[in-house]
Amino acid sequence: MAADTGTIPGLTKSQAARRERVIRAARELAAEGGYDAVQMRDVAARGEVALGTIYRYFPSKDALLLAVMVQWLGDLEQRVTRHPPSGDTTVDRVMDVLTRAVRSMERVPRLTRAVISAMTAGDPAGVAAIGEVTRTMARIMAAAFPDDVDPDREASAAKALGHVWWSATISWANGMGDGDWVLAELREATGLIADRFA
């Protein structure tokens, strides 16, 4: 996972490093045991921080897991930046990006279910996190569109595809289908939405 220490507004470098350790610990615990395995005392022990330190950065477990999701997508964004989407058409390139996202989530199903549980729990922190997830997915998918596409149309298409991705991922996390099912849903939506951007 890429650390974001030193880049968080309002935090010193050492505070950002502690926050990073907390996020990493929560991510590891969720990957090992799912949502219920992320207990704040266990996060504090694994992250080698005081329990009170966690609550300075995250008011709840759900807020912490939302930060895990935001950082997870940030990691995907970095990978897509280093290795741009491949394919002859916009549909192929968008699917390349979405396939990377789904396969990444599929490799750690307990973590995936944990962050989705947090994002759908109704925690007020979820509003900001879902907004950040939506913006990050739009930035990631932007690399799949031709350079001469109107930015507003591209943003609308990316937003719509992000909503389909989110809906299908929630369904998958709740036991409907598997990663291949999610990708089939995404390919259908991508064909309808992105085919016009040949």
Buried (B, 14 or more C-beta within 10 A) or exposed (E): EEBBBEEBEEBEEEBBBBBBBBBBBBBBBBBEBBBEBBEBEBBBEBBEBEEEBBBBBBEBBBBBBBBBBBBBBBEBBEBBEEEEBEEEBBBBBBBBBBBBBBEBBBEBBBBBBBBBBBBBBEBEBBEEBBEBBBBBBBBBBBBBBEEEBEEEEBBEBBBBBBEBBBEBBBBBBEEEBEBEBBBEBBBEBBEEBBEEBE
